[in-house]
Amino acid sequence: MLTNVVDFFRNLPKKQCVQCGEHIDEQHECYGNHCDNCLSDHDL
């Protein structure tokens, strides 16, 4: 059975920062995995 695409993205779990575990407020399909606080501390 096919899942509605909108429902699929709404039901994805909230993303968490890989460094501190804080929830990331952004699109779930985004590739980033650090929150803004850790990103500023993280050397790119």
mmCIF entry with sequence, helices, sheets and N, C-alpha, C, O atoms, coordinates in Angstrom:
data_MODEL
# 
_entry.id   MODEL 
# 
_entity.id                         1 
_entity.type                       polymer 
_entity.pdbx_number_of_molecules   1 
# 
_entity_poly.entity_id                      1 
_entity_poly.type                           'polypeptide(L)' 
_entity_poly.nstd_linkage                   no 
_entity_poly.nstd_monomer                   no 
_entity_poly.pdbx_seq_one_letter_code       MLTNVVDFFRNLPKKQCVQCGEHIDEQHECYGNHCDNCLSDHDL 
_entity_poly.pdbx_seq_one_letter_code_can   MLTNVVDFFRNLPKKQCVQCGEHIDEQHECYGNHCDNCLSDHDL 
_entity_poly.pdbx_strand_id                 A 
# 
loop_
_entity_poly_seq.entity_id 
_entity_poly_seq.num 
_entity_poly_seq.mon_id 
_entity_poly_seq.hetero 
1 1  MET n 
1 2  LEU n 
1 3  THR n 
1 4  ASN n 
1 5  VAL n 
1 6  VAL n 
1 7  ASP n 
1 8  PHE n 
1 9  PHE n 
1 10 ARG n 
1 11 ASN n 
1 12 LEU n 
1 13 PRO n 
1 14 LYS n 
1 15 LYS n 
1 16 GLN n 
1 17 CYS n 
1 18 VAL n 
1 19 GLN n 
1 20 CYS n 
1 21 GLY n 
1 22 GLU n 
1 23 HIS n 
1 24 ILE n 
1 25 ASP n 
1 26 GLU n 
1 27 GLN n 
1 28 HIS n 
1 29 GLU n 
1 30 CYS n 
1 31 TYR n 
1 32 GLY n 
1 33 ASN n 
1 34 HIS n 
1 35 CYS n 
1 36 ASP n 
1 37 ASN n 
1 38 CYS n 
1 39 LEU n 
1 40 SER n 
1 41 ASP n 
1 42 HIS n 
1 43 ASP n 
1 44 LEU n 
# 
_struct_asym.id          A 
_struct_asym.entity_id   1 
# 
loop_
_struct_conf.conf_type_id 
_struct_conf.id 
_struct_conf.pdbx_PDB_helix_id 
_struct_conf.beg_label_comp_id 
_struct_conf.beg_label_asym_id 
_struct_conf.beg_label_seq_id 
_struct_conf.pdbx_beg_PDB_ins_code 
_struct_conf.end_label_comp_id 
_struct_conf.end_label_asym_id 
_struct_conf.end_label_seq_id 
_struct_conf.pdbx_end_PDB_ins_code 
_struct_conf.beg_auth_comp_id 
_struct_conf.beg_auth_asym_id 
_struct_conf.beg_auth_seq_id 
_struct_conf.end_auth_comp_id 
_struct_conf.end_auth_asym_id 
_struct_conf.end_auth_seq_id 
_struct_conf.pdbx_PDB_helix_class 
_struct_conf.details 
_struct_conf.pdbx_PDB_helix_length 
HELX_P HELX_P1 AA1 VAL A 5  ? ARG A 10 ? VAL A 5  ARG A 10 1 ? 6 
HELX_P HELX_P2 AA2 ASP A 36 ? ASP A 41 ? ASP A 36 ASP A 41 1 ? 6 
# 
_struct_conf_type.id          HELX_P 
_struct_conf_type.criteria    ? 
_struct_conf_type.reference   ? 
# 
loop_
_atom_site.group_PDB 
_atom_site.id 
_atom_site.type_symbol 
_atom_site.label_atom_id 
_atom_site.label_alt_id 
_atom_site.label_comp_id 
_atom_site.label_asym_id 
_atom_site.label_entity_id 
_atom_site.label_seq_id 
_atom_site.pdbx_PDB_ins_code 
_atom_site.Cartn_x 
_atom_site.Cartn_y 
_atom_site.Cartn_z 
_atom_site.occupancy 
_atom_site.B_iso_or_equiv 
_atom_site.pdbx_formal_charge 
_atom_site.auth_seq_id 
_atom_site.auth_comp_id 
_atom_site.auth_asym_id 
_atom_site.auth_atom_id 
_atom_site.pdbx_PDB_model_num 
ATOM 1   N N  . MET A 1 1  ? 0.847  -1.184 0.000  1.00 0.00 ? 1  MET A N  1 
ATOM 2   C CA . MET A 1 1  ? 0.000  0.000  0.000  1.00 0.00 ? 1  MET A CA 1 
ATOM 3   C C  . MET A 1 1  ? 0.889  1.242  0.000  1.00 0.00 ? 1  MET A C  1 
ATOM 4   O O  . MET A 1 1  ? 1.869  1.305  0.742  1.00 0.00 ? 1  MET A O  1 
ATOM 5   N N  . LEU A 1 2  ? 0.554  2.210  -0.816 1.00 0.00 ? 2  LEU A N  1 
ATOM 6   C CA . LEU A 1 2  ? 1.330  3.440  -0.898 1.00 0.00 ? 2  LEU A CA 1 
ATOM 7   C C  . LEU A 1 2  ? 0.931  4.406  0.212  1.00 0.00 ? 2  LEU A C  1 
ATOM 8   O O  . LEU A 1 2  ? -0.248 4.557  0.534  1.00 0.00 ? 2  LEU A O  1 
ATOM 9   N N  . THR A 1 3  ? 1.936  5.052  0.786  1.00 0.00 ? 3  THR A N  1 
ATOM 10  C CA . THR A 1 3  ? 1.708  6.041  1.833  1.00 0.00 ? 3  THR A CA 1 
ATOM 11  C C  . THR A 1 3  ? 1.659  7.421  1.201  1.00 0.00 ? 3  THR A C  1 
ATOM 12  O O  . THR A 1 3  ? 2.439  7.726  0.299  1.00 0.00 ? 3  THR A O  1 
ATOM 13  N N  . ASN A 1 4  ? 0.754  8.242  1.671  1.00 0.00 ? 4  ASN A N  1 
ATOM 14  C CA . ASN A 1 4  ? 0.690  9.623  1.213  1.00 0.00 ? 4  ASN A CA 1 
ATOM 15  C C  . ASN A 1 4  ? 2.028  10.284 1.528  1.00 0.00 ? 4  ASN A C  1 
ATOM 16  O O  . ASN A 1 4  ? 2.527  10.160 2.647  1.00 0.00 ? 4  ASN A O  1 
ATOM 17  N N  . VAL A 1 5  ? 2.613  10.982 0.560  1.00 0.00 ? 5  VAL A N  1 
ATOM 18  C CA . VAL A 1 5  ? 3.935  11.587 0.722  1.00 0.00 ? 5  VAL A CA 1 
ATOM 19  C C  . VAL A 1 5  ? 3.934  12.607 1.853  1.00 0.00 ? 5  VAL A C  1 
ATOM 20  O O  . VAL A 1 5  ? 4.887  12.662 2.630  1.00 0.00 ? 5  VAL A O  1 
ATOM 21  N N  . VAL A 1 6  ? 2.897  13.403 1.959  1.00 0.00 ? 6  VAL A N  1 
ATOM 22  C CA . VAL A 1 6  ? 2.816  14.421 3.014  1.00 0.00 ? 6  VAL A CA 1 
ATOM 23  C C  . VAL A 1 6  ? 2.800  13.747 4.382  1.00 0.00 ? 6  VAL A C  1 
ATOM 24  O O  . VAL A 1 6  ? 3.498  14.186 5.296  1.00 0.00 ? 6  VAL A O  1 
ATOM 25  N N  . ASP A 1 7  ? 2.015  12.692 4.528  1.00 0.00 ? 7  ASP A N  1 
ATOM 26  C CA . ASP A 1 7  ? 1.967  11.966 5.798  1.00 0.00 ? 7  ASP A CA 1 
ATOM 27  C C  . ASP A 1 7  ? 3.310  11.338 6.129  1.00 0.00 ? 7  ASP A C  1 
ATOM 28  O O  . ASP A 1 7  ? 3.711  11.297 7.292  1.00 0.00 ? 7  ASP A O  1 
ATOM 29  N N  . PHE A 1 8  ? 4.004  10.850 5.115  1.00 0.00 ? 8  PHE A N  1 
ATOM 30  C CA . PHE A 1 8  ? 5.317  10.257 5.334  1.00 0.00 ? 8  PHE A CA 1 
ATOM 31  C C  . PHE A 1 8  ? 6.264  11.264 5.985  1.00 0.00 ? 8  PHE A C  1 
ATOM 32  O O  . PHE A 1 8  ? 6.909  10.952 6.986  1.00 0.00 ? 8  PHE A O  1 
ATOM 33  N N  . PHE A 1 9  ? 6.348  12.474 5.417  1.00 0.00 ? 9  PHE A N  1 
ATOM 34  C CA . PHE A 1 9  ? 7.269  13.476 5.948  1.00 0.00 ? 9  PHE A CA 1 
ATOM 35  C C  . PHE A 1 9  ? 6.806  14.028 7.291  1.00 0.00 ? 9  PHE A C  1 
ATOM 36  O O  . PHE A 1 9  ? 7.641  14.379 8.124  1.00 0.00 ? 9  PHE A O  1 
ATOM 37  N N  . ARG A 1 10 ? 5.511  14.113 7.519  1.00 0.00 ? 10 ARG A N  1 
ATOM 38  C CA . ARG A 1 10 ? 4.996  14.584 8.815  1.00 0.00 ? 10 ARG A CA 1 
ATOM 39  C C  . ARG A 1 10 ? 5.308  13.587 9.926  1.00 0.00 ? 10 ARG A C  1 
ATOM 40  O O  . ARG A 1 10 ? 5.478  13.982 11.079 1.00 0.00 ? 10 ARG A O  1 
ATOM 41  N N  . ASN A 1 11 ? 5.384  12.323 9.597  1.00 0.00 ? 11 ASN A N  1 
ATOM 42  C CA . ASN A 1 11 ? 5.575  11.284 10.606 1.00 0.00 ? 11 ASN A CA 1 
ATOM 43  C C  . ASN A 1 11 ? 7.036  10.935 10.863 1.00 0.00 ? 11 ASN A C  1 
ATOM 44  O O  . ASN A 1 11 ? 7.322  10.069 11.690 1.00 0.00 ? 11 ASN A O  1 
ATOM 45  N N  . LEU A 1 12 ? 7.960  11.588 10.178 1.00 0.00 ? 12 LEU A N  1 
ATOM 46  C CA . LEU A 1 12 ? 9.373  11.335 10.452 1.00 0.00 ? 12 LEU A CA 1 
ATOM 47  C C  . LEU A 1 12 ? 9.725  11.825 11.851 1.00 0.00 ? 12 LEU A C  1 
ATOM 48  O O  . LEU A 1 12 ? 9.198  12.850 12.283 1.00 0.00 ? 12 LEU A O  1 
ATOM 49  N N  . PRO A 1 13 ? 10.592 11.132 12.568 1.00 0.00 ? 13 PRO A N  1 
ATOM 50  C CA . PRO A 1 13 ? 10.985 11.596 13.904 1.00 0.00 ? 13 PRO A CA 1 
ATOM 51  C C  . PRO A 1 13 ? 11.774 12.895 13.805 1.00 0.00 ? 13 PRO A C  1 
ATOM 52  O O  . PRO A 1 13 ? 12.407 13.175 12.788 1.00 0.00 ? 13 PRO A O  1 
ATOM 53  N N  . LYS A 1 14 ? 11.727 13.686 14.879 1.00 0.00 ? 14 LYS A N  1 
ATOM 54  C CA . LYS A 1 14 ? 12.487 14.932 14.904 1.00 0.00 ? 14 LYS A CA 1 
ATOM 55  C C  . LYS A 1 14 ? 13.969 14.620 14.823 1.00 0.00 ? 14 LYS A C  1 
ATOM 56  O O  . LYS A 1 14 ? 14.452 13.649 15.406 1.00 0.00 ? 14 LYS A O  1 
ATOM 57  N N  . LYS A 1 15 ? 14.682 15.467 14.084 1.00 0.00 ? 15 LYS A N  1 
ATOM 58  C CA . LYS A 1 15 ? 16.127 15.274 13.975 1.00 0.00 ? 15 LYS A CA 1 
ATOM 59  C C  . LYS A 1 15 ? 16.797 15.713 15.259 1.00 0.00 ? 15 LYS A C  1 
ATOM 60  O O  . LYS A 1 15 ? 16.349 16.655 15.913 1.00 0.00 ? 15 LYS A O  1 
ATOM 61  N N  . GLN A 1 16 ? 17.867 15.032 15.618 1.00 0.00 ? 16 GLN A N  1 
ATOM 62  C CA . GLN A 1 16 ? 18.646 15.372 16.801 1.00 0.00 ? 16 GLN A CA 1 
ATOM 63  C C  . GLN A 1 16 ? 20.078 15.646 16.395 1.00 0.00 ? 16 GLN A C  1 
ATOM 64  O O  . GLN A 1 16 ? 20.613 15.030 15.474 1.00 0.00 ? 16 GLN A O  1 
ATOM 65  N N  . CYS A 1 17 ? 20.690 16.587 17.104 1.00 0.00 ? 17 CYS A N  1 
ATOM 66  C CA . CYS A 1 17 ? 22.097 16.900 16.892 1.00 0.00 ? 17 CYS A CA 1 
ATOM 67  C C  . CYS A 1 17 ? 22.927 15.681 17.290 1.00 0.00 ? 17 CYS A C  1 
ATOM 68  O O  . CYS A 1 17 ? 22.694 15.082 18.340 1.00 0.00 ? 17 CYS A O  1 
ATOM 69  N N  . VAL A 1 18 ? 23.889 15.318 16.456 1.00 0.00 ? 18 VAL A N  1 
ATOM 70  C CA . VAL A 1 18 ? 24.719 14.153 16.747 1.00 0.00 ? 18 VAL A CA 1 
ATOM 71  C C  . VAL A 1 18 ? 25.717 14.431 17.859 1.00 0.00 ? 18 VAL A C  1 
ATOM 72  O O  . VAL A 1 18 ? 26.274 13.499 18.441 1.00 0.00 ? 18 VAL A O  1 
ATOM 73  N N  . GLN A 1 19 ? 25.948 15.707 18.160 1.00 0.00 ? 19 GLN A N  1 
ATOM 74  C CA . GLN A 1 19 ? 26.928 16.039 19.191 1.00 0.00 ? 19 GLN A CA 1 
ATOM 75  C C  . GLN A 1 19 ? 26.284 16.190 20.571 1.00 0.00 ? 19 GLN A C  1 
ATOM 76  O O  . GLN A 1 19 ? 26.776 15.624 21.546 1.00 0.00 ? 19 GLN A O  1 
ATOM 77  N N  . CYS A 1 20 ? 25.180 16.955 20.661 1.00 0.00 ? 20 CYS A N  1 
ATOM 78  C CA . CYS A 1 20 ? 24.596 17.228 21.979 1.00 0.00 ? 20 CYS A CA 1 
ATOM 79  C C  . CYS A 1 20 ? 23.224 16.591 22.180 1.00 0.00 ? 20 CYS A C  1 
ATOM 80  O O  . CYS A 1 20 ? 22.746 16.526 23.312 1.00 0.00 ? 20 CYS A O  1 
ATOM 81  N N  . GLY A 1 21 ? 22.579 16.121 21.116 1.00 0.00 ? 21 GLY A N  1 
ATOM 82  C CA . GLY A 1 21 ? 21.280 15.467 21.227 1.00 0.00 ? 21 GLY A CA 1 
ATOM 83  C C  . GLY A 1 21 ? 20.089 16.408 21.196 1.00 0.00 ? 21 GLY A C  1 
ATOM 84  O O  . GLY A 1 21 ? 18.951 15.952 21.307 1.00 0.00 ? 21 GLY A O  1 
ATOM 85  N N  . GLU A 1 22 ? 20.317 17.714 21.048 1.00 0.00 ? 22 GLU A N  1 
ATOM 86  C CA . GLU A 1 22 ? 19.230 18.694 20.989 1.00 0.00 ? 22 GLU A CA 1 
ATOM 87  C C  . GLU A 1 22 ? 18.450 18.510 19.690 1.00 0.00 ? 22 GLU A C  1 
ATOM 88  O O  . GLU A 1 22 ? 19.019 18.185 18.648 1.00 0.00 ? 22 GLU A O  1 
ATOM 89  N N  . HIS A 1 23 ? 17.122 18.727 19.774 1.00 0.00 ? 23 HIS A N  1 
ATOM 90  C CA . HIS A 1 23 ? 16.302 18.640 18.570 1.00 0.00 ? 23 HIS A CA 1 
ATOM 91  C C  . HIS A 1 23 ? 16.657 19.778 17.629 1.00 0.00 ? 23 HIS A C  1 
ATOM 92  O O  . HIS A 1 23 ? 16.867 20.911 18.062 1.00 0.00 ? 23 HIS A O  1 
ATOM 93  N N  . ILE A 1 24 ? 16.721 19.472 16.344 1.00 0.00 ? 24 ILE A N  1 
ATOM 94  C CA . ILE A 1 24 ? 17.080 20.448 15.319 1.00 0.00 ? 24 ILE A CA 1 
ATOM 95  C C  . ILE A 1 24 ? 15.798 20.916 14.639 1.00 0.00 ? 24 ILE A C  1 
ATOM 96  O O  . ILE A 1 24 ? 15.025 20.099 14.139 1.00 0.00 ? 24 ILE A O  1 
ATOM 97  N N  . ASP A 1 25 ? 15.570 22.233 14.618 1.00 0.00 ? 25 ASP A N  1 
ATOM 98  C CA . ASP A 1 25 ? 14.391 22.806 13.970 1.00 0.00 ? 25 ASP A CA 1 
ATOM 99  C C  . ASP A 1 25 ? 14.709 23.118 12.518 1.00 0.00 ? 25 ASP A C  1 
ATOM 100 O O  . ASP A 1 25 ? 15.145 24.221 12.190 1.00 0.00 ? 25 ASP A O  1 
ATOM 101 N N  . GLU A 1 26 ? 14.489 22.141 11.655 1.00 0.00 ? 26 GLU A N  1 
ATOM 102 C CA . GLU A 1 26 ? 14.715 22.321 10.218 1.00 0.00 ? 26 GLU A CA 1 
ATOM 103 C C  . GLU A 1 26 ? 13.975 21.223 9.484  1.00 0.00 ? 26 GLU A C  1 
ATOM 104 O O  . GLU A 1 26 ? 13.343 20.364 10.099 1.00 0.00 ? 26 GLU A O  1 
ATOM 105 N N  . GLN A 1 27 ? 14.056 21.257 8.194  1.00 0.00 ? 27 GLN A N  1 
ATOM 106 C CA . GLN A 1 27 ? 13.420 20.233 7.380  1.00 0.00 ? 27 GLN A CA 1 
ATOM 107 C C  . GLN A 1 27 ? 14.041 18.870 7.700  1.00 0.00 ? 27 GLN A C  1 
ATOM 108 O O  . GLN A 1 27 ? 15.261 18.754 7.816  1.00 0.00 ? 27 GLN A O  1 
ATOM 109 N N  . HIS A 1 28 ? 13.212 17.854 7.840  1.00 0.00 ? 28 HIS A N  1 
ATOM 110 C CA . HIS A 1 28 ? 13.709 16.514 8.177  1.00 0.00 ? 28 HIS A CA 1 
ATOM 111 C C  . HIS A 1 28 ? 14.566 15.915 7.074  1.00 0.00 ? 28 HIS A C  1 
ATOM 112 O O  . HIS A 1 28 ? 15.458 15.110 7.342  1.00 0.00 ? 28 HIS A O  1 
ATOM 113 N N  . GLU A 1 29 ? 14.296 16.305 5.837  1.00 0.00 ? 29 GLU A N  1 
ATOM 114 C CA . GLU A 1 29 ? 15.064 15.730 4.737  1.00 0.00 ? 29 GLU A CA 1 
ATOM 115 C C  . GLU A 1 29 ? 16.378 16.462 4.500  1.00 0.00 ? 29 GLU A C  1 
ATOM 116 O O  . GLU A 1 29 ? 17.124 16.119 3.583  1.00 0.00 ? 29 GLU A O  1 
ATOM 117 N N  . CYS A 1 30 ? 16.663 17.463 5.318  1.00 0.00 ? 30 CYS A N  1 
ATOM 118 C CA . CYS A 1 30 ? 17.916 18.213 5.215  1.00 0.00 ? 30 CYS A CA 1 
ATOM 119 C C  . CYS A 1 30 ? 19.078 17.301 5.643  1.00 0.00 ? 30 CYS A C  1 
ATOM 120 O O  . CYS A 1 30 ? 18.898 16.403 6.464  1.00 0.00 ? 30 CYS A O  1 
ATOM 121 N N  . TYR A 1 31 ? 20.252 17.540 5.085  1.00 0.00 ? 31 TYR A N  1 
ATOM 122 C CA . TYR A 1 31 ? 21.399 16.680 5.371  1.00 0.00 ? 31 TYR A CA 1 
ATOM 123 C C  . TYR A 1 31 ? 22.168 17.089 6.622  1.00 0.00 ? 31 TYR A C  1 
ATOM 124 O O  . TYR A 1 31 ? 23.001 16.317 7.097  1.00 0.00 ? 31 TYR A O  1 
ATOM 125 N N  . GLY A 1 32 ? 21.917 18.272 7.169  1.00 0.00 ? 32 GLY A N  1 
ATOM 126 C CA . GLY A 1 32 ? 22.643 18.725 8.353  1.00 0.00 ? 32 GLY A CA 1 
ATOM 127 C C  . GLY A 1 32 ? 22.352 17.849 9.555  1.00 0.00 ? 32 GLY A C  1 
ATOM 128 O O  . GLY A 1 32 ? 21.231 17.365 9.711  1.00 0.00 ? 32 GLY A O  1 
ATOM 129 N N  . ASN A 1 33 ? 23.344 17.637 10.406 1.00 0.00 ? 33 ASN A N  1 
ATOM 130 C CA . ASN A 1 33 ? 23.122 16.803 11.588 1.00 0.00 ? 33 ASN A CA 1 
ATOM 131 C C  . ASN A 1 33 ? 23.711 17.421 12.854 1.00 0.00 ? 33 ASN A C  1 
ATOM 132 O O  . ASN A 1 33 ? 23.905 16.729 13.853 1.00 0.00 ? 33 ASN A O  1 
ATOM 133 N N  . HIS A 1 34 ? 23.997 18.734 12.811 1.00 0.00 ? 34 HIS A N  1 
ATOM 134 C CA . HIS A 1 34 ? 24.454 19.470 13.990 1.00 0.00 ? 34 HIS A CA 1 
ATOM 135 C C  . HIS A 1 34 ? 23.504 20.642 14.228 1.00 0.00 ? 34 HIS A C  1 
ATOM 136 O O  . HIS A 1 34 ? 23.050 21.272 13.273 1.00 0.00 ? 34 HIS A O  1 
ATOM 137 N N  . CYS A 1 35 ? 23.198 20.941 15.500 1.00 0.00 ? 35 CYS A N  1 
ATOM 138 C CA . CYS A 1 35 ? 22.369 22.101 15.813 1.00 0.00 ? 35 CYS A CA 1 
ATOM 139 C C  . CYS A 1 35 ? 23.192 23.374 15.614 1.00 0.00 ? 35 CYS A C  1 
ATOM 140 O O  . CYS A 1 35 ? 24.408 23.311 15.434 1.00 0.00 ? 35 CYS A O  1 
ATOM 141 N N  . ASP A 1 36 ? 22.525 24.523 15.647 1.00 0.00 ? 36 ASP A N  1 
ATOM 142 C CA . ASP A 1 36 ? 23.220 25.793 15.421 1.00 0.00 ? 36 ASP A CA 1 
ATOM 143 C C  . ASP A 1 36 ? 24.324 26.031 16.449 1.00 0.00 ? 36 ASP A C  1 
ATOM 144 O O  . ASP A 1 36 ? 25.388 26.547 16.107 1.00 0.00 ? 36 ASP A O  1 
ATOM 145 N N  . ASN A 1 37 ? 24.078 25.656 17.710 1.00 0.00 ? 37 ASN A N  1 
ATOM 146 C CA . ASN A 1 37 ? 25.091 25.863 18.751 1.00 0.00 ? 37 ASN A CA 1 
ATOM 147 C C  . ASN A 1 37 ? 26.341 25.025 18.490 1.00 0.00 ? 37 ASN A C  1 
ATOM 148 O O  . ASN A 1 37 ? 27.459 25.532 18.578 1.00 0.00 ? 37 ASN A O  1 
ATOM 149 N N  . CYS A 1 38 ? 26.158 23.771 18.176 1.00 0.00 ? 38 CYS A N  1 
ATOM 150 C CA . CYS A 1 38 ? 27.308 22.895 17.932 1.00 0.00 ? 38 CYS A CA 1 
ATOM 151 C C  . CYS A 1 38 ? 27.962 23.202 16.591 1.00 0.00 ? 38 CYS A C  1 
ATOM 152 O O  . CYS A 1 38 ? 29.170 23.026 16.429 1.00 0.00 ? 38 CYS A O  1 
ATOM 153 N N  . LEU A 1 39 ? 27.170 23.660 15.636 1.00 0.00 ? 39 LEU A N  1 
ATOM 154 C CA . LEU A 1 39 ? 27.723 23.995 14.328 1.00 0.00 ? 39 LEU A CA 1 
ATOM 155 C C  . LEU A 1 39 ? 28.692 25.161 14.436 1.00 0.00 ? 39 LEU A C  1 
ATOM 156 O O  . LEU A 1 39 ? 29.708 25.189 13.742 1.00 0.00 ? 39 LEU A O  1 
ATOM 157 N N  . SER A 1 40 ? 28.384 26.132 15.309 1.00 0.00 ? 40 SER A N  1 
ATOM 158 C CA . SER A 1 40 ? 29.290 27.269 15.478 1.00 0.00 ? 40 SER A CA 1 
ATOM 159 C C  . SER A 1 40 ? 30.572 26.844 16.196 1.00 0.00 ? 40 SER A C  1 
ATOM 160 O O  . SER A 1 40 ? 31.616 27.470 16.016 1.00 0.00 ? 40 SER A O  1 
ATOM 161 N N  . ASP A 1 41 ? 30.502 25.783 17.011 1.00 0.00 ? 41 ASP A N  1 
ATOM 162 C CA . ASP A 1 41 ? 31.682 25.270 17.715 1.00 0.00 ? 41 ASP A CA 1 
ATOM 163 C C  . ASP A 1 41 ? 32.459 24.261 16.871 1.00 0.00 ? 41 ASP A C  1 
ATOM 164 O O  . ASP A 1 41 ? 33.628 23.989 17.143 1.00 0.00 ? 41 ASP A O  1 
ATOM 165 N N  . HIS A 1 42 ? 31.810 23.710 15.852 1.00 0.00 ? 42 HIS A N  1 
ATOM 166 C CA . HIS A 1 42 ? 32.374 22.636 15.038 1.00 0.00 ? 42 HIS A CA 1 
ATOM 167 C C  . HIS A 1 42 ? 33.190 23.231 13.898 1.00 0.00 ? 42 HIS A C  1 
ATOM 168 O O  . HIS A 1 42 ? 32.689 24.084 13.166 1.00 0.00 ? 42 HIS A O  1 
ATOM 169 N N  . ASP A 1 43 ? 34.415 22.804 13.737 1.00 0.00 ? 43 ASP A N  1 
ATOM 170 C CA . ASP A 1 43 ? 35.254 23.276 12.630 1.00 0.00 ? 43 ASP A CA 1 
ATOM 171 C C  . ASP A 1 43 ? 34.837 22.579 11.350 1.00 0.00 ? 43 ASP A C  1 
ATOM 172 O O  . ASP A 1 43 ? 34.828 21.350 11.272 1.00 0.00 ? 43 ASP A O  1 
ATOM 173 N N  . LEU A 1 44 ? 34.493 23.373 10.345 1.00 0.00 ? 44 LEU A N  1 
ATOM 174 C CA . LEU A 1 44 ? 34.065 22.776 9.073  1.00 0.00 ? 44 LEU A CA 1 
ATOM 175 C C  . LEU A 1 44 ? 35.222 22.607 8.160  1.00 0.00 ? 44 LEU A C  1 
ATOM 176 O O  . LEU A 1 44 ? 35.059 22.120 7.041  1.00 0.00 ? 44 LEU A O  1 
# 
